[in-house]
Amino acid sequence: MQDLVAAESHCRAAHDGQAWEHGFRLIAAYGNWYGKLVLELLVQDLLRLNPKFVLEAVPNDPSRSAPLAYVGAQSDAPEPDDLLRTFYHSESPLADQAGFEGEQLNRWLDAAQLEFDPQRRAELYARAVAEAERQGRHIVLPVPDLVDIYAADIAGTAGPLQPGGGLLWKDLRRAEH
């Protein structure tokens, strides 16, 4: 609910209220079933927010330009650089899709990657994120971390960061209480 209130507040303020009052139409391209699903959910959310907001989700077609495309990534480690570099650095695998500009953005990310002081590192990443937000190339749709939940009376589970990850059936046993 809090996210919805914040989203409405941002939308009402956009373009001095004109976007909220008059609405907008946006074509967004997807490349696979997952991108289609994400965009369809965004379409529903935008319509619920304001019926004047029209988002058309279309298959990616190189002959047709679309101002918005779904790009997703999932971090494989609890490391900010893993996602921030992927989305914001000009030499990342997603650089051609993400479209962020500016050597300063690259410099902040490069410096943060080599920084050992956690506070200084956080400052550099914060600057990079603020610049990316200023450029406004993404609508960020965070996805909650996946959580493994096990019954309290079962022991022997394996965490996702262990080799192979996941649950090992052979190691399960009744927990002793």
C-alpha positions, 0 to 999 in steps of 0.5 A: 500500500505504501508503494502505491501511495508513493507511486501515485505521488510521483505520477501526480507530480510528473510534468507538473501534474500534466501526466496525471491529468491527461495520461500517457501512452507508452509502447513497451517491448518484451523479448520472452515470456517472463518479460511479457508477464512483467509488462502485463503486470505493470499494465494492470498496476498502471491502469489501477493507478490511473486509467489514463495511463496506457501501456501497450506490451508488444513482442520485441521487433527490431523493425519497430522502435519502442521507448521501453524494454524490459531488462531483468537480472538477478544477483548471484551474490549479496554484492551491490556491484553485481547488479549496479555494474550490470545495469549502469556501466557502459561496458556491461552485457546489458549496456546496449539495452540499458542505455545509461550515459556518462563516463562519470557513472562508469568512474563511480562504479569502477572506483566503488568496485576497488574501494575497501572502505564500506562507507566510501564504497556506499557513497560511490554506489549512492552517487551512481544510483542517483545519476541513473535515477536522474537519467530516468532510463528504468522503471525499477521493479524490485523482486523480493529475494527468494526465501527457503522456508523449512519446518521447525522439526526438520534439520539438515537443510543446505543453504543456497550458498553451499556448493550445489545449493538447495535442499539435500534429501539425504541430509534431512533428519528429524530435529531434536528439541 
